[in-house]
Amino acid sequence: FICKKCKYDYDLVVIGGGSGGLACSKEAAQLGQKVAVLDYVEPSAKGTKWGLGGTCVNVGCIPKKLMHQAALLGTAVKDAKMYGWQLPETVRHDWTTLAEAVQNHVRSLNWDVALECAGFLTGIGLDTTVMVRSVALRGFDQQMAGLVTDYMEAYGTRFLWRSVPTKVEKLSSGGLQVTWTDVQTGSEHKDAYDSVLWAVGRAPETKALGLDQLGVQLNKDTGKIVVGADEATSVPNVYAFGDISEGRPELTPTAIRAGKLLARRLAGQSGELMNYDNVATTVFTPLEYGCVGLSEEEVVRRQGEDGVEVYHAFYKPLEFTVAGRDASQCYIKVSKILGLHLIGPNAGEVIQGFSMGLQCGATYTQLLQTVGIHPTCAEEVVKIHITKRSGLDPTVTGC
């Protein structure tokens, strides 16, 4: 690549300083390539912008998980009384302190978004409402999604189902009046809020790059770049990976690994391609939902109802017992073993370990042969034995 304006020669120019772009550029530089990274953040209506690191570091995974932890600590304070801790009757959360601490950590990384938000906002004591136009957690197993929202409603989050916002007006008090339509009844409703968060997903910034002039093929519906298994676009020497690529998981770890592997291939050091199958992920709602592999709906679509054996269990984490917490939505589901889904405390930590088993082609028999660690939530996975087809009660009993 030759930058005529700057009169510099580069082996690789990376557009986008997010997690994937930085991983690719660092890997290429370590392999002796001359690399440049181009990054730009379009300021928001209020002028908000950020440094290197992309969505994950600045406005995604990192701040989200820290705020999720703040909410979990709030719940732990309530539990602590049941465990004998003598605490003041009123424990208050200071948003300014949390925001400053999170922003300081994010700034330190610059130089190295809807149920989740509602969950931690409710967890720190804020009155929170989620407006859902169709279904929650689209693309995830819908039985699990239903359990997640059931728990959140019991936790204190209000849901407006099948609703579409039509207008937001500034009130003289400084608040915001939101008008919405119930798509089932057609009726109109209004309510006032302090803040409104648009958690409607992100659109790829491909139009401003002039990719059409180069002949790079885009998906006309999504605006994402069409790529092959090697991340190559329709134009030689132009590659794309991460969230901008059509059909790829919008996850930081996949972008990082894909970027590193691409850098190695371009440097002639490896021919390994990114494997996008069985990538684990977690939704950091108040009761976490972790999964790897296929949803039950997708397994049925591929194999038919008769070809699917789903094992499941409702369980109660030991930590919930003394605190008297409701465990109605703590649930595990294994689809013979094409997919593994778990709702419960620390689901992300649990699923990360089991995801390697799926990558290695683990079978249900091998799962049962695994000895669990007692007492843990993870051990319930290797004890799972009741099928949906049997109609038996899947509630775990005993020690």
Salt bridges, closest charged atoms under 4 A:
GLU27 OE2 - ARG264 NE 2.82
ASP79 OD2 - ARG325 NH1 3.02
GLU116 OE2 - LYS64 NZ 3.29
ASP141 OD1 - LYS333 NZ 2.87
ASP191 OD2 - ARG158 NH1 3.43
GLU231 OE1 - ARG248 NH2 3.39
ASP243 OD2 - ARG202 NH2 2.85
GLU250 OE1 - ARG202 NH2 3.50
GLU250 OE2 - LYS224 NZ 2.44
GLU272 OE2 - ARG257 NH2 2.89
GLU288 OE2 - HIS68 NE2 2.95
GLU296 OE1 - LYS333 NZ 2.80
GLU296 OE1 - LYS388 NZ 2.78
GLU298 OE2 - ARG301 NH2 2.67
GLU298 OE2 - ARG302 NE 2.85
GLU309 OE1 - ARG389 NE 3.21
GLU379 OE2 - HIS374 ND1 2.67
GLU380 OE1 - LYS383 NZ 3.39
